[in-house]
Amino acid sequence: MSLKALSEDIQRRSREMDRQRSSALVLLKRQKCELQQQVQKIPLPVMIGLALVGDS
């Protein structure tokens, strides 16, 4: 494999990794928003109870 071909392959893989990283960040942000929405729907007494059970 020539140096030029190797360099092009490295650049292509780097771009692909950047796209994958970007997609993963979008998914994480979406999941975080969904989790925050779900947590807001949990009644406060239930959240306190879960916190106490999880602490022991």
C-alpha positions as CSV (number, residue, x, y, z in Angstrom):
1,M,0.0,0.0,0.0
2,S,1.4,3.4,-1.0
3,L,1.8,6.2,1.5
4,K,-0.7,8.2,-0.4
5,A,-3.3,5.4,-0.2
6,L,-2.5,4.9,3.4
7,S,-2.9,8.6,4.1
8,E,-6.3,8.7,2.3
9,D,-7.4,5.6,4.2
10,I,-6.5,7.2,7.6
11,Q,-8.3,10.4,6.6
12,R,-11.4,8.5,5.5
13,R,-11.5,6.5,8.8
14,S,-11.0,9.7,10.8
15,R,-14.0,11.3,9.1
16,E,-16.0,8.2,9.8
17,M,-15.1,8.3,13.4
18,D,-16.0,12.0,13.6
19,R,-19.4,11.2,12.1
20,Q,-19.9,8.3,14.6
21,R,-18.9,10.5,17.5
22,S,-21.3,13.2,16.4
23,S,-24.2,10.7,16.1
24,A,-23.4,9.2,19.5
25,L,-23.5,12.7,21.1
26,V,-26.9,13.4,19.4
27,L,-28.2,10.1,20.8
28,L,-26.9,10.8,24.3
29,K,-28.4,14.3,24.3
30,R,-31.8,12.9,23.2
31,Q,-31.7,10.2,25.9
32,K,-30.8,12.8,28.5
33,C,-33.8,15.0,27.5
34,E,-36.1,12.0,27.6
35,L,-34.8,11.0,31.0
36,Q,-35.3,14.5,32.4
37,Q,-38.9,14.5,31.1
38,Q,-39.6,11.1,32.6
39,V,-38.0,12.1,36.0
40,Q,-40.2,15.2,36.1
41,K,-43.3,12.9,36.0
42,I,-42.3,10.9,39.1
43,P,-44.1,12.2,42.2
44,L,-41.8,13.7,44.8
45,P,-42.6,11.2,47.6
46,V,-41.7,8.3,45.3
47,M,-38.4,10.0,44.4
48,I,-37.6,10.5,48.1
49,G,-38.4,6.9,48.8
50,L,-36.3,5.6,45.9
51,A,-33.4,7.8,47.1
52,L,-33.7,6.4,50.6
53,V,-33.8,2.8,49.4
54,G,-30.9,3.4,47.1
55,D,-28.8,4.9,49.8
56,S,-29.0,1.9,52.1
